[in-house]
Amino acid sequence: MAINYDKWNNIEDYTSDENEDETPLSYIKNSDSGKSGKLLTIPWDTFCEKARWALDLYQTKYIEYGYPYPLHIWYIIDEYSEPPPTPQITDVPILEFNNQIYTDCSKIFIFLYSRALGSKLRIYSNQEALTHEKYFDENLAPAAKTIFYNMVLSSNKLCEDIIFKSIHLSTWRTLYRLIWPIAKMNMKNIFGVRNKKIQEEAWDKVEETFKYADDLLSKSDGEYLLGKTLTAADITFAAHAIPILCPNAEEHIWFNDNGIGIRCPSIKDLPADLKSKVESYRLRPSGAFAMKLYKTKRGKSCGSKPSRYAKENTPLWAQEYTLRRLVYGLFILAVALGWFFVLSNPWYISLIAYFIISFLLIRFIIKPLKESQYGRRITRIMFYFFNNNGHENIKNHVHSENCQCHSHEEEKEKENATSRASTEDKKDQ
C-alpha cells in the first residue's frame, strides 16, 4: 500500500532562533489540529485549572463540562470505571481526545507534551520538573483545597458568588440547590471548615510549599522555577496557589483578559485574618512570581462550554429553586399525610398500610430502578463510599492460578522470563 504524505505537506514552515521569548504553537499542524476534546471538571478545583491551563497553552480545543462536587461522581463513575470490585474513578479532570481517555493531570500533561514535540514549549524539558510537580500536587493542592472551602463555605454570599455562579448549566445548578444542605454539610466535615487545628495544619503546609518555591526561585538562573523555560512545575505551583493568592477581576484589571477558571473573592470580602494572610503571600517572591504568571502566561482560553439554551439543557424543572421547592414541598406533604393517617386510624390499619406501601415501592420503583443505569450508578457509589473503593479488596487479595489481576499477570510474566532464561543457559552449556 502506498504511503500518503499529504498531511505532511500541510505543515507550515517554521524557523526560530534560540533567543526567541515567545513560543508560537500555531505551526503545529497535525492530524488532530481540527479536533476538540471533552474535558470533565469541577470548575473551582485547582487540578482542573491546572489541566485547563496546559490545554490553553498548547492551543488545544476542548469543550468543558463542569460538574459541582460531589455531583460529578454521579456522571463519571459509570462512564469511566470498570465494574466493582475494581476501584472506581471519581476524580477529575478527565480528558477525552481522539478516542483516548486521560484520567488525571499528569497523563494530560504527558499527552500534550508528546503531541507537540516540535514546539519550544517543553514543559518536561527539565527532568526535575516532574519531581517538583509531584511535590506541589501532594502538598500544596490538598492544603489549598482545605483553605478554599473554609473561605467560601463560611459565607452564604461567597457560596452564591463563587460556587453557584461557576456552574454553567441550569440543570446541574438546580440539582445542586436541591442537595445543597447535605452537600454543604458533607464538605464542611471533609475539609474541616471552622476546625482550627485542620486549618492551621493547612496553612503550615502552604508556608512550607511557598518556602520550597522561594528556594527554587533563588537558585534558578532564569525567571521560572527551574531556569529560563516554563515547565510543568511552574504551572502546577501557580494553579494550586490560586485559592491562596485570590486573583480576581475586582482587584486585577488583567483578570478578564485570561482564562483563569476559578472564581476567587476580593480581599475586602474576606475576614481580617484571611485578608492579612493573602496579602502577605502575594508579597513573597513565590507569590509575586505566581501573580506574574497569571498576568502574562495564563493566556486566553481555548475551551468552550455546552450551550445553556440547548433543548436538553433547558427542561421545565431546571428553573432556579423550582425543583427544590417542589421536592421539599412534596416531602413535607407526604410526612404530614402519613402522620395524619397514623393518628386517625387504629395501629393495625397503619401496619397493614405500611406493608402495602412497602410492597408497592419495592415492586414498582426500587426493583426497576436497581435494574436500570441509575441503579448501577447507585451501586457503584455505595461501593466507593462504603467499601473504601475496593482498596481493602486489593490489599487482602490472594493470588491463585486462575487469577486475572494485573499484578498476577506480571508475576507470571516474570516467572516465564526467568524460566526462558534458565532454559537458554542450559542450552548454552
Phi, psi and chi 1 to 4 in degrees:
 res  aa     phi    psi   chi1   chi2   chi3   chi4
   1 MET       -  133.2 -177.0  178.9   69.5      -
   2 ALA   -70.4  145.9      -      -      -      -
   3 ILE   -89.1  131.2  -60.3  175.1      -      -
   4 ASN   -92.7  116.8 -173.7   -6.4      -      -
   5 TYR  -100.9   10.8  -68.2   97.6      -      -
   6 ASP   -59.1  -38.5  -71.2  -14.4      -      -
   7 LYS   -65.3  -27.5   69.3  175.6 -178.0  179.0
   8 TRP   -74.6  -26.1  -56.9  109.6      -      -
   9 ASN   -71.0  -15.5  -64.4  -30.0      -      -
  10 ASN   -87.3   -4.0  -66.1  -33.0      -      -
  11 ILE   -76.4  125.9  -60.5  178.8      -      -
  12 GLU   -73.2  144.5  -62.7  173.7   10.0      -
  13 ASP   -67.0  141.8  -68.2  -27.0      -      -
  14 TYR  -144.6  131.5  172.8   75.7      -      -
  15 THR  -130.3  151.1   56.9      -      -      -
  16 SER  -147.8  160.9   66.0      -      -      -
  17 ASP  -114.3  160.0   85.7   32.3      -      -
  18 GLU   -66.5  -19.8  -68.1  -60.4  -40.7      -
  19 ASN   -91.7    5.7  -62.4  -40.0      -      -
  20 GLU   -66.8  130.9 -162.9  172.5   34.9      -
  21 ASP   -79.3  -49.1  -68.3  -30.2      -      -
  22 GLU   -92.1  150.6  -62.9  -61.3  -35.1      -
  23 THR  -115.0   97.2  -53.5      -      -      -
  24 PRO   -69.1  138.1   23.6  -29.8      -      -
  25 LEU  -112.3   -5.7  -64.1  173.5      -      -
  26 SER   -66.2  -18.0   57.5      -      -      -
  27 TYR   -76.5   -9.5   74.0   95.5      -      -
  28 ILE   -82.6   91.6  -55.7  171.9      -      -
  29 LYS  -109.6   96.6  -57.8  -72.5 -173.7 -177.9
  30 ASN  -115.8 -173.3   54.7   35.0      -      -
  31 SER   -66.5  -14.9   58.8      -      -      -
  32 ASP   -99.3    2.8  -64.2  -26.9      -      -
  33 SER   -62.8  -29.7   59.7      -      -      -
  34 GLY   -93.4    3.0      -      -      -      -
  35 LYS   -94.8  155.9  -64.2 -178.0  178.7  179.1
  36 SER  -116.1  142.9  -69.3      -      -      -
  37 GLY   -93.0  171.3      -      -      -      -
  38 LYS  -118.6  116.5  177.9 -178.3  178.9 -179.1
  39 LEU  -111.8  122.0 -177.7   67.2      -      -
  40 LEU  -100.8  129.1  -76.5   77.2      -      -
  41 THR  -141.4  166.7   66.4      -      -      -
  42 ILE  -102.8  118.0  -62.7  170.6      -      -
  43 PRO   -52.6  -36.8  -26.1   34.2      -      -
  44 TRP   -97.9   10.1   51.6   84.4      -      -
  45 ASP   -84.2  136.7 -175.5   78.8      -      -
  46 THR   -71.9  -30.7   56.6      -      -      -
  47 PHE   -63.8  -37.7  -80.5  103.4      -      -
  48 CYS   -68.6  -37.3  -62.0      -      -      -
  49 GLU   -65.3  -38.2  174.0   58.9   24.3      -
  50 LYS   -59.4  -44.4  174.9 -176.6  168.1 -178.2
  51 ALA   -66.4  -43.8      -      -      -      -
  52 ARG   -59.3  -42.5  -75.0 -169.6  -65.9 -102.6
  53 TRP   -59.9  -47.3 -166.7  -27.1      -      -
  54 ALA   -65.1  -43.3      -      -      -      -
  55 LEU   -61.5  -39.6  -72.4  163.8      -      -
  56 ASP   -69.2  -39.6  -64.7  -21.8      -      -
  57 LEU   -60.8  -40.1  -85.0  179.2      -      -
  58 TYR   -88.1   10.4  -81.0  100.3      -      -
  59 GLN    50.7   46.2  -63.1 -179.2    4.5      -
  60 THR   -99.2  122.3  -57.1      -      -      -
  61 LYS   -73.2  142.3  -65.2  179.0 -178.2  178.4
  62 TYR  -156.2  155.0   59.8   93.1      -      -
  63 ILE  -108.1  123.1  -59.2  173.4      -      -
  64 GLU   -96.5  125.4 -179.4 -178.1   -5.7      -
  65 TYR  -108.7  103.2  -67.9   81.0      -      -
  66 GLY   -96.5  117.7      -      -      -      -
  67 TYR  -111.1  139.5  -59.6   99.8      -      -
  68 PRO   -74.2  148.3   26.4  -33.0      -      -
  69 TYR   -75.8  134.5  177.1   92.2      -      -
  70 PRO   -99.1   18.2   36.0  -33.7      -      -
  71 LEU   -65.6  -19.7  -83.7 -179.9      -      -
  72 HIS   -60.6  -29.3   72.0  -72.3      -      -
  73 ILE   -62.4  -38.0  -63.0  175.2      -      -
  74 TRP   -58.3  -37.5  176.3 -100.6      -      -
  75 TYR   -82.0  -48.3  178.9   79.5      -      -
  76 ILE   -81.8  -22.9   69.3  173.4      -      -
  77 ILE   -66.7  -30.1 -158.6  167.4      -      -
  78 ASP   -90.5  -27.9 -168.7   42.9      -      -
  79 GLU   -80.3  -32.9  -66.7  -72.3  -31.3      -
  80 TYR  -122.3    6.6  -58.1   99.7      -      -
  81 SER  -116.0  149.5  -59.6      -      -      -
  82 GLU   -78.7  158.4  -64.3  -66.0  -31.7      -
  83 PRO   -61.1  150.5  -20.8   31.6      -      -
  84 PRO   -56.6  149.8  -22.8   32.6      -      -
  85 PRO   -87.6   13.1   31.9  -35.7      -      -
  86 THR   -63.5  134.6  -55.3      -      -      -
  87 PRO   -54.5  137.4  -27.7   35.3      -      -
  88 GLN   -87.2  143.8  -56.7  -64.7  -72.6      -
  89 ILE   -85.5  118.8  -65.6  172.8      -      -
  90 THR  -129.8    0.6   59.4      -      -      -
  91 ASP  -100.6  149.0  -66.1  -31.3      -      -
  92 VAL  -121.2  159.1  -72.2      -      -      -
  93 PRO   -81.6  156.1   31.0  -37.2      -      -
  94 ILE  -129.5  130.1  -64.6  173.6      -      -
  95 LEU  -115.8  127.5  175.3   67.4      -      -
  96 GLU  -105.5  123.9  -72.0 -174.6   41.3      -
  97 PHE  -148.6  123.9 -163.2   93.8      -      -
  98 ASN    53.8   45.6 -161.3   20.2      -      -
  99 ASN    67.6   14.3  -62.5  -38.7      -      -
 100 GLN  -113.4  149.1  -62.0  -66.4  -40.8      -
 101 ILE  -119.7  129.3  -62.6  173.8      -      -
 102 TYR  -119.9  118.4  -53.2   92.4      -      -
 103 THR  -103.3   10.4   53.8      -      -      -
 104 ASP  -158.5  171.1   61.4   53.8      -      -
 105 CYS   -62.2  -40.8  -88.8      -      -      -
 106 SER   -60.9  -42.5  -62.4      -      -      -
 107 LYS   -67.3  -37.0  -67.5  176.9 -177.9  176.7
 108 ILE   -65.0  -42.6  -65.5  172.3      -      -
 109 PHE   -62.7  -45.7  -90.1   43.9      -      -
 110 ILE   -64.8  -39.5  -68.0  169.6      -      -
 111 PHE   -59.2  -47.6  156.6   69.3      -      -
 112 LEU   -65.8  -41.0  -66.9  170.0      -      -
 113 TYR   -64.1  -44.1  179.9   61.5      -      -
 114 SER   -73.1  -23.1   62.6      -      -      -
 115 ARG   -80.4  -16.9 -175.4  170.4  169.3  -99.0
 116 ALA  -133.2   54.0      -      -      -      -
 117 LEU   -66.8  -20.0  -68.4  176.6      -      -
 118 GLY   -80.0   -6.4      -      -      -      -
 119 SER   -84.3  152.0  166.7      -      -      -
 120 LYS   -77.6  -11.0  -73.1 -173.1   67.7  179.4
 121 LEU   -82.1   91.9 -178.9   59.5      -      -
 122 ARG  -115.0   92.1  -63.3 -174.5  -70.9  -91.7
 123 ILE   -72.8  -12.6   57.2  175.3      -      -
 124 TYR  -120.3   24.3  -71.9  119.0      -      -
 125 SER   -64.8  -32.3   57.2      -      -      -
 126 ASN   -93.9  124.2 -170.1  -41.2      -      -
 127 GLN   -62.5  -24.6  -65.6 -178.9   -4.2      -
 128 GLU   -75.4  -13.9  -64.9 -179.8    5.3      -
 129 ALA   -58.9  -41.3      -      -      -      -
 130 LEU   -64.8  -37.7 -168.5   58.7      -      -
 131 THR   -64.4  -46.3  -58.3      -      -      -
 132 HIS   -71.3  -35.4  -61.2  -53.6      -      -
 133 GLU   -58.9  -46.4  177.3 -168.4    7.9      -
 134 LYS   -62.5  -39.2 -176.0  178.2  179.3 -177.8
 135 TYR   -61.5  -47.3  174.0   82.3      -      -
 136 PHE   -67.1  -36.9  -68.0  127.2      -      -
 137 ASP   -62.3  -40.6  -80.3  -17.8      -      -
 138 GLU   -85.6  -20.6  -66.6  178.4   -9.3      -
 139 ASN  -114.6  -51.2  -66.7  -83.6      -      -
 140 LEU   -76.2  -39.8  179.7   56.6      -      -
 141 ALA   -59.6  -52.2      -      -      -      -
 142 PRO   -64.3  -35.8    3.0   -4.0      -      -
 143 ALA   -66.8  -43.3      -      -      -      -
 144 ALA   -63.9  -37.2      -      -      -      -
 145 LYS   -64.8  -43.9 -177.1 -178.5  -70.5 -172.7
 146 THR   -60.1  -44.3  -62.0      -      -      -
 147 ILE   -68.4  -39.7  -70.0  166.7      -      -
 148 PHE   -61.3  -48.2  174.4   80.4      -      -
 149 TYR   -67.8  -34.3  -80.3  109.9      -      -
 150 ASN   -66.0  -38.2 -178.7   66.0      -      -
 151 MET   -66.1  -43.4 -178.8 -171.3  -60.7      -
 152 VAL   -86.0  -45.2  172.9      -      -      -
 153 LEU   -71.5  -13.9  -64.5  178.9      -      -
 154 SER   -79.3   -7.6  -60.7      -      -      -
 155 SER  -133.2  124.3  164.7      -      -      -
 156 ASN   -63.6  -33.8  -70.0  -28.6      -      -
 157 LYS   -64.7  -44.5 -179.3  179.8 -178.3  -61.4
 158 LEU   -68.8  -34.3  -68.9 -178.6      -      -
 159 CYS   -58.5  -42.5  -73.3      -      -      -
 160 GLU   -69.7  -45.6 -168.9   65.9   32.8      -
 161 ASP   -74.9  -37.5  -67.6  -17.9      -      -
 162 ILE   -92.6  -44.7  -54.2  -63.4      -      -
 163 ILE   -89.4  -59.3  -69.4 -178.0      -      -
 164 PHE   -67.9  -34.9  -76.9  100.7      -      -
 165 LYS   -74.5  -12.3  -72.4 -174.8  178.9  179.0
 166 SER   -84.7  -13.6  -63.1      -      -      -
 167 ILE   -85.7  115.5  -56.3  171.2      -      -
 168 HIS   -72.7  -48.0 -179.9   68.8      -      -
 169 LEU   -89.2  137.8  -64.7  179.1      -      -
 170 SER   -66.4  -27.4   59.3      -      -      -
 171 THR   -62.4  -48.7   47.5      -      -      -
 172 TRP   -70.9  -35.3  -74.5   97.5      -      -
 173 ARG   -65.7  -38.8 -171.3  163.9   55.4 -111.5
 174 THR   -67.4  -44.3  -58.8      -      -      -
 175 LEU   -62.3  -37.6  -72.5  170.5      -      -
 176 TYR   -68.0  -36.5 -154.3   45.7      -      -
 177 ARG   -64.1  -33.5  -72.4 -161.8 -173.0  -83.3
 178 LEU   -63.5  -43.2  176.1   63.8      -      -
 179 ILE  -100.0    7.0   67.7  162.1      -      -
 180 TRP   -55.1  -44.8  177.2 -118.4      -      -
 181 PRO   -56.6  -41.5  -25.2   35.6      -      -
 182 ILE   -72.6  -43.5  -62.1  172.5      -      -
 183 ALA   -63.2  -41.2      -      -      -      -
 184 LYS   -64.6  -44.3 -174.8  176.6 -178.5 -179.2
 185 MET   -62.5  -41.2 -178.4  173.9   63.0      -
 186 ASN   -62.4  -45.5  175.9  -96.8      -      -
 187 MET   -66.8  -36.7  -71.3 -173.0  -72.7      -
 188 LYS   -62.0  -40.1  -78.3 -174.6  173.9 -177.8
 189 ASN   -69.7  -43.2  -69.6  -27.2      -      -
 190 ILE   -67.5  -42.9  -69.0  174.9      -      -
 191 PHE  -101.2   10.0  -60.2  110.0      -      -
 192 GLY    63.0   41.3      -      -      -      -
 193 VAL   -62.7  129.9  173.2      -      -      -
 194 ARG    63.5   16.0  -66.8  179.6  178.3  170.2
 195 ASN   -93.9  108.3 -175.0  -46.4      -      -
 196 LYS   -59.7  -42.2 -172.4  175.9  179.9 -179.4
 197 LYS   -64.5  -46.5 -178.3 -178.5  177.6 -177.8
 198 ILE   -64.1  -41.2  -68.9  175.9      -      -
 199 GLN   -67.7  -38.3  -65.0  -56.2  -44.0      -
 200 GLU   -64.9  -40.1  -74.4  177.4   -6.4      -
 201 GLU   -64.0  -38.1  -70.8  174.3   -8.1      -
 202 ALA   -65.0  -44.1      -      -      -      -
 203 TRP   -67.4  -33.7  -79.2  108.1      -      -
 204 ASP   -63.0  -40.2  -71.3  -15.9      -      -
 205 LYS   -67.5  -37.5 -172.7   61.4   70.4  173.0
 206 VAL   -62.6  -44.0  167.6      -      -      -
 207 GLU   -59.0  -42.4  174.8   64.6   25.7      -
 208 GLU   -63.3  -44.7  178.5 -173.8  -44.3      -
 209 THR   -73.2  -35.2   52.8      -      -      -
 210 PHE   -67.8  -36.7  -92.0   68.1      -      -
 211 LYS   -64.1  -38.7 -173.4  177.2 -176.2  -56.5
 212 TYR   -60.6  -44.1 -176.5   90.9      -      -
 213 ALA   -68.4  -37.8      -      -      -      -
 214 ASP   -58.0  -44.1  -72.8  -19.7      -      -
 215 ASP   -63.4  -41.3  -67.3  -19.1      -      -
 216 LEU   -62.8  -41.5  -71.3  176.2      -      -
 217 LEU   -65.8  -38.5  -76.0  170.8      -      -
 218 SER   -67.6  -29.0   64.9      -      -      -
 219 LYS   -91.1  -12.7  -63.4  172.5 -175.9  176.1
 220 SER   -73.2  144.4  173.0      -      -      -
 221 ASP   -96.8   14.0   60.4   -8.5      -      -
 222 GLY  -142.7 -164.5      -      -      -      -
 223 GLU   -86.2   -7.6   58.8  179.6  -44.3      -
 224 TYR  -109.2  176.1  -59.5  106.3      -      -
 225 LEU   -61.3  -34.1  -66.9  176.1      -      -
 226 LEU  -119.5   26.5  -60.0  177.5      -      -
 227 GLY   126.0 -140.6      -      -      -      -
 228 LYS   -95.1    1.0  -60.9  176.7 -178.2  178.5
 229 THR  -120.0  136.0  -54.4      -      -      -
 230 LEU   -67.9  127.9 -179.0   73.3      -      -
 231 THR  -125.1  176.5   66.7      -      -      -
 232 ALA   -60.4  -29.8      -      -      -      -
 233 ALA   -64.3  -41.2      -      -      -      -
 234 ASP   -64.5  -47.0  -60.0  -66.4      -      -
 235 ILE   -62.7  -42.5  -62.6  170.6      -      -
 236 THR   -65.2  -47.1  -57.6      -      -      -
 237 PHE   -60.9  -47.8  170.1   71.3      -      -
 238 ALA   -65.7  -39.7      -      -      -      -
 239 ALA   -64.6  -45.8      -      -      -      -
 240 HIS   -72.9  -18.5  -66.6  -38.9      -      -
 241 ALA   -84.4   -6.4      -      -      -      -
 242 ILE   -56.8  -46.5  -72.8  175.1      -      -
 243 PRO   -65.7  -19.7  -21.1   33.9      -      -
 244 ILE   -84.7  -38.1  -50.2  -57.9      -      -
 245 LEU   -95.0  -19.2  -58.0  174.0      -      -
 246 CYS    51.1   57.6  -67.4      -      -      -
 247 PRO   -66.2  138.5   26.0  -33.6      -      -
 248 ASN  -153.6  161.4   60.5   85.0      -      -
 249 ALA   -69.3  -27.9      -      -      -      -
 250 GLU   -70.5  -35.9 -170.6  171.2  -23.9      -
 251 GLU   -97.8  -25.7  -65.2  178.3   70.0      -
 252 HIS  -122.0  113.6  -51.6  105.3      -      -
 253 ILE   -67.7  -20.9   58.1  173.8      -      -
 254 TRP   -82.3   -8.7   45.5 -100.0      -      -
 255 PHE   -61.1  -41.8 -174.3   86.3      -      -
 256 ASN   -74.3   -9.8  -71.0  -33.3      -      -
 257 ASP   -92.9    1.9  -65.7  -31.5      -      -
 258 ASN  -128.6  179.5   62.9   37.9      -      -
 259 GLY   -99.9   21.3      -      -      -      -
 260 ILE   -56.5  125.6  -65.9  178.5      -      -
 261 GLY   -98.1   -0.4      -      -      -      -
 262 ILE  -102.8  124.5  -60.1  178.5      -      -
 263 ARG   -79.9  133.1  -66.9  172.5  178.2  -97.8
 264 CYS  -126.0  149.4  -71.3      -      -      -
 265 PRO   -74.8  155.3   26.3  -33.1      -      -
 266 SER   -72.0  154.3  170.2      -      -      -
 267 ILE   -58.4  -35.0  -83.3 -170.3      -      -
 268 LYS   -66.8  -18.6   67.4  179.7 -179.5   60.3
 269 ASP   -89.9   -0.4  -65.6  -33.7      -      -
 270 LEU   -96.6  153.6  -61.7  176.4      -      -
 271 PRO   -61.9  159.4  -18.5   28.8      -      -
 272 ALA   -57.9  -41.7      -      -      -      -
 273 ASP   -66.2  -41.2   57.6  -27.1      -      -
 274 LEU   -69.8  -36.8  -73.3  178.6      -      -
 275 LYS   -59.0  -45.5  179.1  179.3  177.2 -180.0
 276 SER   -66.4  -36.6   61.3      -      -      -
 277 LYS   -68.8  -44.0  -73.9  179.4  178.2  177.8
 278 VAL   -60.6  -44.3  170.3      -      -      -
 279 GLU   -62.8  -40.7  -71.7  175.4  -25.7      -
 280 SER   -67.9  -38.2   66.5      -      -      -
 281 TYR   -73.3  -27.6  -81.8  104.7      -      -
 282 ARG   -66.7  -29.4  -75.8 -178.9  179.5  178.3
 283 LEU   -84.3  -13.6  -64.6  174.2      -      -
 284 ARG   -71.0  156.0  -66.1 -179.0   63.6  143.6
 285 PRO   -54.9  -43.2  -25.7   33.5      -      -
 286 SER   -70.0  -35.8   52.0      -      -      -
 287 GLY   -66.5  -45.1      -      -      -      -
 288 ALA   -63.1  -36.5      -      -      -      -
 289 PHE   -62.6  -45.9  164.0   72.1      -      -
 290 ALA   -64.4  -41.9      -      -      -      -
 291 MET   -63.1  -35.6  -65.1  -64.9  -74.8      -
 292 LYS   -66.2  -39.4 -177.6 -179.0  177.5 -177.6
 293 LEU   -63.1  -41.4  -73.4 -173.8      -      -
 294 TYR   -58.7  -40.3  -56.1  145.7      -      -
 295 LYS   -75.7  -40.5 -178.2  178.3  179.7 -179.3
 296 THR  -107.7  -23.1   61.3      -      -      -
 297 LYS  -119.1   -7.6  -65.3  -61.7  179.4 -177.4
 298 ARG   -71.2  -43.2 -179.7   58.7 -177.0   85.9
 299 GLY    72.9  176.0      -      -      -      -
 300 LYS   -73.5  153.8  -66.4  -81.2 -172.0 -179.0
 301 SER   -80.6  137.9  173.4      -      -      -
 302 CYS   -95.5    1.2  -67.0      -      -      -
 303 GLY   -91.5  162.0      -      -      -      -
 304 SER  -133.9  174.5   58.8      -      -      -
 305 LYS  -129.9  154.7  -65.5 -179.6  179.8  178.6
 306 PRO   -61.8  150.3   19.8  -30.2      -      -
 307 SER   -65.2  132.6  171.8      -      -      -
 308 ARG   -68.3  -21.7  -74.8 -167.4  179.1  108.6
 309 TYR  -102.3    2.7  -52.1  105.5      -      -
 310 ALA   -63.4  149.4      -      -      -      -
 311 LYS   -57.9  -40.6 -173.4  175.9 -179.4  179.8
 312 GLU   -71.5  -15.4   63.5  -88.5   17.2      -
 313 ASN  -101.6    5.4  -64.1  -31.5      -      -
 314 THR  -132.0   54.1   55.0      -      -      -
 315 PRO   -68.5  164.4   25.4  -33.3      -      -
 316 LEU   -60.5  -35.6 -175.6   62.0      -      -
 317 TRP   -78.2  -14.1   54.6  -96.3      -      -
 318 ALA   -84.2   53.8      -      -      -      -
 319 GLN  -109.5  149.0  -55.3  -64.3  -34.6      -
 320 GLU   -53.8  122.0  -71.6  -68.6  -44.8      -
 321 TYR    72.0   -9.9  -57.4  101.3      -      -
 322 THR   -62.2  -50.6  -60.2      -      -      -
 323 LEU   -64.2  -41.5 -178.2   64.9      -      -
 324 ARG   -62.7  -44.6 -171.5  171.6   73.0  169.9
 325 ARG   -63.6  -39.9  -71.7  168.3 -179.4  165.1
 326 LEU   -65.9  -48.9  178.7   63.9      -      -
 327 VAL   -66.1  -46.8  171.5      -      -      -
 328 TYR   -63.3  -39.4  -71.5    2.3      -      -
 329 GLY   -64.7  -43.1      -      -      -      -
 330 LEU   -65.4  -37.6  -71.7  174.4      -      -
 331 PHE   -63.6  -47.5  176.8   77.0      -      -
 332 ILE   -62.6  -40.2  -66.5  170.6      -      -
 333 LEU   -64.1  -42.9  178.7   62.3      -      -
 334 ALA   -63.6  -41.8      -      -      -      -
 335 VAL   -64.9  -43.3  170.8      -      -      -
 336 ALA   -63.8  -42.8      -      -      -      -
 337 LEU   -66.4  -37.8  -70.9  174.8      -      -
 338 GLY   -62.7  -45.6      -      -      -      -
 339 TRP   -65.4  -39.3  -86.9  109.7      -      -
 340 PHE   -62.1  -42.2  175.2   77.2      -      -
 341 PHE   -65.1  -43.4 -175.8   82.3      -      -
 342 VAL   -63.9  -43.2  169.0      -      -      -
 343 LEU   -76.2  -21.2  -64.6  174.6      -      -
 344 SER  -102.5    4.9   59.9      -      -      -
 345 ASN  -133.9  156.6  -70.7  -78.3      -      -
 346 PRO   -59.8  157.4  -20.0   30.9      -      -
 347 TRP   -62.6  -34.9   65.9  -91.2      -      -
 348 TYR   -71.2  -30.3   54.0   86.6      -      -
 349 ILE   -65.7  -43.1  -61.6  -66.8      -      -
 350 SER   -62.8  -39.5  -59.0      -      -      -
 351 LEU   -65.7  -44.1 -173.3   61.3      -      -
 352 ILE   -61.5  -43.7  -67.4  170.8      -      -
 353 ALA   -61.9  -37.7      -      -      -      -
 354 TYR   -61.5  -46.7  169.0   78.5      -      -
 355 PHE   -65.7  -38.7  -76.0  116.9      -      -
 356 ILE   -64.6  -46.1  -67.9  173.3      -      -
 357 ILE   -64.9  -40.5  -67.5  171.9      -      -
 358 SER   -61.5  -42.4  -60.9      -      -      -
 359 PHE   -62.8  -44.0  171.3   77.1      -      -
 360 LEU   -64.5  -40.0  -66.5  174.6      -      -
 361 LEU   -62.2  -46.6  -75.1  173.1      -      -
 362 ILE   -65.4  -42.1  -66.2  170.9      -      -
 363 ARG   -72.9  -42.1  179.3   65.6 -179.9   83.5
 364 PHE  -109.2  -10.5  -64.7  105.2      -      -
 365 ILE  -122.7  -58.7  -63.4  179.1      -      -
 366 ILE   -67.7  -45.1  -63.7  176.4      -      -
 367 LYS   -63.8  -49.8 -169.2  175.0  179.1 -179.9
 368 PRO   -60.9  -36.3  -22.4   33.3      -      -
 369 LEU   -64.0  -41.1  179.3   63.8      -      -
 370 LYS   -61.9  -34.1 -174.2  177.8  178.7 -178.8
 371 GLU   -86.1   -4.3  -64.1  171.2   -5.9      -
 372 SER   -94.1  175.6   68.5      -      -      -
 373 GLN   -64.3  -28.7   61.5  170.8  -33.5      -
 374 TYR   -68.1  -39.5  -56.8  110.7      -      -
 375 GLY   -63.8  -37.7      -      -      -      -
 376 ARG   -63.4  -41.9 -174.0  169.6   64.4 -114.7
 377 ARG   -64.8  -41.7  -71.1  179.6  179.3  178.4
 378 ILE   -62.1  -41.3  -67.9  169.0      -      -
 379 THR   -61.2  -43.9  -59.3      -      -      -
 380 ARG   -68.2  -37.6  -67.9 -174.3  175.5 -166.3
 381 ILE   -65.7  -41.2  -69.7  171.1      -      -
 382 MET   -63.0  -39.8  -68.6  176.8   67.5      -
 383 PHE   -61.3  -41.7  171.4   80.3      -      -
 384 TYR   -64.7  -45.5  172.2   75.8      -      -
 385 PHE   -82.2  -37.2  -77.2  107.6      -      -
 386 PHE  -101.4   -6.7  -60.8  113.5      -      -
 387 ASN  -123.8   24.8 -161.2   31.8      -      -
 388 ASN    53.0   34.2 -165.4   23.0      -      -
 389 ASN    55.2   30.1 -158.4   18.7      -      -
 390 GLY    80.3    3.5      -      -      -      -
 391 HIS   -67.5  -33.4  -66.7  -56.9      -      -
 392 GLU   -67.0  -35.5  -72.4  -61.1  -39.2      -
 393 ASN   -61.6  -41.8  -64.5  -10.8      -      -
 394 ILE   -67.6  -42.2  -63.5  171.3      -      -
 395 LYS   -62.1  -39.7 -176.7  178.2  177.5 -178.7
 396 ASN   -96.1    6.6  -61.2  -35.9      -      -
 397 HIS   -68.3  134.2  175.6   63.2      -      -
 398 VAL  -110.6  123.5  178.1      -      -      -
 399 HIS   -72.6  145.3  -60.9  -57.7      -      -
 400 SER  -134.7  176.4   63.1      -      -      -
 401 GLU   -63.7  -33.3  -68.9 -176.1    1.9      -
 402 ASN   -94.1   10.4  -62.3  -38.2      -      -
 403 CYS   -65.9  138.9  177.4      -      -      -
 404 GLN  -109.5    7.8  -60.6  -62.7  -43.3      -
 405 CYS   -74.4  158.0   71.0      -      -      -
 406 HIS   -65.6  -40.3  -66.7  -64.4      -      -
 407 SER   -63.9  -36.5   58.5      -      -      -
 408 HIS   -68.8  -37.9 -169.8   52.8      -      -
 409 GLU   -62.6  -39.2  -69.8  173.7    1.2      -
 410 GLU   -64.8  -40.6  -68.9  173.0    1.8      -
 411 GLU   -62.6  -41.9  -70.9  177.3    5.3      -
 412 LYS   -61.6  -41.6  -77.5 -176.6  176.9  179.6
 413 GLU   -64.4  -40.5 -176.6   59.8   32.7      -
 414 LYS   -63.0  -42.8  -71.9  179.2 -178.5  178.0
 415 GLU   -62.5  -41.9  -70.0  175.3    1.9      -
 416 ASN   -65.0  -40.4  -67.5  -24.0      -      -
 417 ALA   -64.2  -41.3      -      -      -      -
 418 THR   -63.0  -43.6  -54.8      -      -      -
 419 SER   -65.7  -38.6   63.3      -      -      -
 420 ARG   -64.7  -40.4  -74.7 -164.4  -61.4  -92.0
 421 ALA   -64.6  -42.2      -      -      -      -
 422 SER   -66.1  -36.6   61.5      -      -      -
 423 THR   -63.7  -43.2  -56.9      -      -      -
 424 GLU   -64.5  -36.9  -69.4  173.4    1.7      -
 425 ASP   -62.4  -42.4  -70.5  -18.3      -      -
 426 LYS   -63.8  -40.8  -71.5  177.9 -178.5  177.7
 427 LYS   -62.5  -41.5  -73.0 -179.4 -179.8  179.1
 428 ASP   -62.6  -37.9  -67.1  -21.6      -      -
 429 GLN   -67.8      -  -68.4  175.3   -1.0      -
